[in-house]
Amino acid sequence: MDEPDADTVADRDDPSRSFRMALAFCGLLGIGILATMPDHPAVRVAAASVGALSIVTLSWNLRRKAGVTSREAEILAEKLVEDVDELQTKLAIERDERMVIERYFDALMEHVPSSLYFKDLDSRFLRTNQKMAEWFRCGHPGDMVGKSDHDFFGKHADDALKDEREIIRTGLPIVGKIEFEEFQDGKQGWVLTNKMPFRDQGGKIIGTFGMSSDVTELMETRNTLERERNMLRSLIDSFPDRIFVRDPGRHYVLVNRPLAEWAGVSDPSEMVGRKPEEFFPQRVTGRGSQEDLDLLAGEREMVIREWLMVDANNEERTVVTTKVPWFDHDGRCVGIVGMDRDVTEERRARAELAKMQKRLQEVVDNSPAVVYMKSREGRYLMVNRGFEEMFGLQRSDVLSRSDEDILSDKEAADAFRGRDLEVIEQAAPLRLDERFYVDGEARWYSTVRFPLRDDRGEIYAVGGISTDVTDRREAEDAMRRLNKDLVKANDDLQRAQEQLIQAEKMESIGRLASGVAHEVKNPLAMIGMGLELLARKIPDEDETAKETIERMKRGIERAKRIVKGLVDFSSARQFKLEPVPVNQVVRDALSLVEYQLKRENVTVVEELGEDLPQVEVDLPKLEQVLVNLIINAQQAMESGGSITLRTYATRLSDVKRDQGLRTSRHLRMNDHVVCIEVADTGPGIPVENLKKLYDPFFTTKPTGVGTGLGLAVSRKIVELHQGRLELLNREDGQGALARITLNACRPAPEAAAADS
């Protein structure tokens, strides 16, 4: 056996030999990886770096060992360096390509409007895009990594896990799955999902990935279109008209049920794709072919044709066919849409209606009344001959026009329209009398306006009938005027009669009073003298007799007052009249009873007017009247009260000639007068006593308090002054009121001239 030489042994024993072998192995391993793993750029870059580093190190080590003269080692090293540079260049290109692909992927993940995700075999998220993070109400896609659907959903997570396990088991994708989901914000909607297996380089399934899109709007649109299509189909089939759609070759595209039944087909779908000639005879389809061609060519926009046919019962029917072209969304004519309507009954009803309208028109034209009918909008639908004659218009000029169109008087037109609207609003007839001018003459018409209703009970028009009642109205007005005059005459006659009776009664009472006064006056004087003589003979201590004598004397005085009143009442002597200020008369009378009023706790309120004209009166007599009225007012207030004395000037507006007065002078309308009022706060005058107040001896006072002649005498005194005395209750209901009305004295000529 040959022994190794010294160099071989030295090389074998050299420790650096093992290091060089390791470097060579690393370089070869890097080259092998580069050759066998072309689809892993990162691994290739690492392998090339390790290989290049190993080769360079090995080359440097060999060169150091062999020396600078080892040319072969240098060549080998240079070759290896060139290979490494070439590999690095290729790696740089592949790295750039990989970066571009990753940018594309990132852009896709970021901007695609659908939700994208990648999951591992346990259905945990590996990566998602921003859209899905927002859908799951997460701030960033990284927040979802490592989580599953169960972290966000309930039942939906179980369904998703089931689908993903099936994909992992079978390796088959799930495409176009539509699911109804409830989103994280509580809303519900439809989601379109595509799920696929996620494989590695070797084709092994390492998870799943998918894409989900919110198609709620699309599904709702589809459902709406489906409902509308079904509704349209139901509507078309429910129409009694025969509806069809045909293509340019006259093949049926759509047929409704009435048309199928007319053609003797049980199902409308049996007619689709077939022509009319296969179902109907030539006499029915003959003209239809040319009409379709005209519509398709654009020569006609619509076809409306009425034609006659004989049905299965050998009855002639009237049919109206309507056809229009059918255009697509680009405006191209792609077929014909048509409808056949059986109008036999409508034509018969129209003919019958025309007959009825003609008969009705004949009836209303021969009516003496004015007859018309208007729509709810106020336009005339029908008028008769009387209407034409009244307004001097032809029927053709009136129909479809309003009152404002045919009447020159806008106020009258508005009034007519207002009454029509009142009938519509109240849904009830309106009766009234209206005045129209016919040929310049005012005529009265009795009008009734009434609502016209359709079969549903709704008002569709307003009818009117106006009858000329001018003659009757004039006769009624004349009768009313005559009746009014008769009533007035009767009232005047009755009043005159009552006044004559009162005057006669007063004359009789006056004569009676005068006679009684003369007959009673002397006996009373004799009785008075006898009482005086008798009083002298009564002992001073006999108080009873003295009291009796005094009562007898008071009785005689009362009898004298009555006699004096009767004399005054019956006296016909002329008063001494002179002009005096009316306020002076009131104050003088008040001074006579002032003490008595204070004693009876009566307050006097003076409301005396200023600058009043004078009155021509007999001062004592007028004072007597005022004293009597004031005493009566005081006696009416048993517990005291208030008496208001008021004077004022005015102009009369409620006085007519009093036929019962015996004087030539009297109060007249528009006379300037002065009024004196005495108002108390007592109980007032009972209504039943108002007509008895001036009757002699009528009194409501207790016996011994009043004679019943005061008011009768007072009235006589005022009448002798050509005035008026009124007794009435106050308007406010707070007592009675006595009013004296006297003519005011006329101003002196100088004053009248100054005033003018």
C-alpha positions, 0 to 999 in steps of 0.5 A: 500500500502506497503511503501518502505523500507529505503534502497530502497528509498535510492537507488532510491534517490542515484544519482549514480544509474542513472550513473550505469544504463547508464553504463549498457546500454552502455555495452549492446549496445556494445554487441548488435552491436558486435552481429549484425554487423559482416561485419564492423570491424571498427564499431565492434572495436569501439563498443567493446571498448565502451562496455568493458569500460562501463562494467569495470566502472560499475563493479568498481562502484558496487564494491565500493558500495557493498564493498570488500565482494561483490563476485558476482560483482567481478565474473561478472566483471571478466566475462565481462573482459574475454569477452572483451579480447576475442572480442579484440582478434577477432577484432585484427585478423579481422583487420589484415585480412582487412589490408591484403585485402587492401594491395591486393587491393592496389597492384592490383590498382598499378600494373594492366596494365589497368586503374581502377577507382571508381565513385560516383553517379554523375560520379565523381572519388572516386579513380583511379590507377596510370595507369589511372592517367598517361593515363589522364596525371595527376601526381598522382591518388589523382589529379583526385579525385572529377573530372569527365570525362568532365574535360579531354574529350569532346564527349567521356565524354558525352558517358561515362556519358550516359553509367554510368547513364544507369548502375545506372538505370538498375544495369546491367554492360557493358562488353567488349565494344570497343571504338575508342578514342583520348588520351590526348597526341593527339594519337588515338587508341582503348580501351576495357572497362568493366563498373559495378555498385558499391554497398554498404554492403546492395547491394545499388548502390552508384556509378560505377567502371570499367577497361579500357585497350589500345587494339590499337595494338590488334585491328590493328593486328586483322584488319591486319589479317582480311585484309590479310585473305580477300586479301588471299581469293580474291587472291585464288579465282582469281587464275585460278588454282584449290586450295583446303585444306582437313583434314585427313578425306579428307573433304574439309576445303577450296575450291576456286571458280575455283575448285567449278566451275569445280565441278559444284557448284555455291558457294565454301562453299557448298563443305566444309565438303564434300569429292572429291568422292561426286563431281568427278568420281572414275577415277579422285579421284582414286590415290588421296586417297593413295597420301593423306595417304602417305603425312599424314604419312610423307612418301612423302614430296610433290606430283606432278602428271600430268594426262589426263582428258576429259572435258565437251566438250569431249576435252582431257586436261592435268592437273598437281596436286601438293599436300603438307602436312599442318602442325599446329604451333606444327608441326603436320600434320593436312591436305593436301594443293593442287592445280590442274593446267590445263597446256594443252595450256602451253604444246601445246605452249611448243611443238610449241616452241620446233618446232620453236626452232628446225627450227630456229636452223637448219636455223642458223646452215646452215648460213655461219655467226657465230650466238649466243645469250646471257642473260643479265648476259652474259651467252650463250643461243644459238649458231650455228654450225659456233660458234662451228667450230670457237672456236672448242667447242661443243654446250653443253660446251658453253650453260649457260656459259660466255665468261670468262668461254670459252675464255682463253684470259681474256682481250678479254672476258672482251671486249666482255662483255663490248660490250654486256653491251653497247648494253643493256645500249644504247638499240640499235644495235652495229656494229663493226669489231672484230678480232679473232684468229681461229686455230692460224690465225687472222681473221676479222669478221664484227659483229652486236650486237643487243638487244632482247626484250620480249612482254613488250619491255624489253631487256632480251638478246643480240644477235650477228651475226659475218661474216668473212670478212678477205678476204674483209678486206685484199683487202680493206687494199691493196686498201687503201695502193695502193691508198695512194701510188698513191696519194703520187706519184701524189703529188710528181709528181705534186710538181716536175712538179711545181718545174720544171716549176718554175725552167724553169721560173726562168731560162728564167727570168734569161736569159732575165734579163741578156740580158736586163741588158747588153742592158740597162746598156750602155744607162743608162750610156750615159743618166747619162753623158748627164744629167751631161752636161745638169746640168752644163748649167742650170742657178743657179736661175732655181730651177725647172730645177735643181729639174727636173735634180735631179729626172731624176738622181734618176730615173737613179739610180733606174734603175741601182739598178734594173739592178744590181738586175737582174744581181745578180738574173741571175748570176750563179757565185760561191760564196766565202763560208767560215765558220762564226758565224751566230750571227755575220752575224745578227749583221752586217746586223742589223748595216746597217739598224739600223739608218733607223729602229730608224727613222721609230720608230721600236724596235729590239728584239734580241733573239740570241742563245748561242754556236751555230755552224758556218755556211759556207756562202758568208758573203756579200750575206747573209747580203744582204738577211738579210737586205732585210728581215729586210727592208721588215718587217719594211715597213710592219709596217707603224706606227712602231712596233717590229722586233725580230731577233732570232737564234737557232740550231735544227735538221730537221724533215720535209724536204724531197728531193726537186726534183726541186733543181739543186744542189747536196747538199740539206737539209736532214732529221735529218740534224743539221741546224742553223735557222735565223728568222725575225719576225715582228708585222705587218698585216701579209701576205694575204693568196692569196699572199703566193704563189706569193712572190718569183715571180720576179717583184711581190710586194705589195708596192706602186710604186717607193718603191719596185722593186719586185726583193728583195725576188726572189734574196734573195731566189736565194742567200739562195738556192745557200747556199743549204739552205731554205727561208720560208715566213709565218704568225706567229702562234699567228697571230701577224705578218709575219715570215721569216726563213732562214735554213742553214746547220751547219758546221761539228765540227772539228775532235778533237772536235768530238772526245772530244764530243764522 
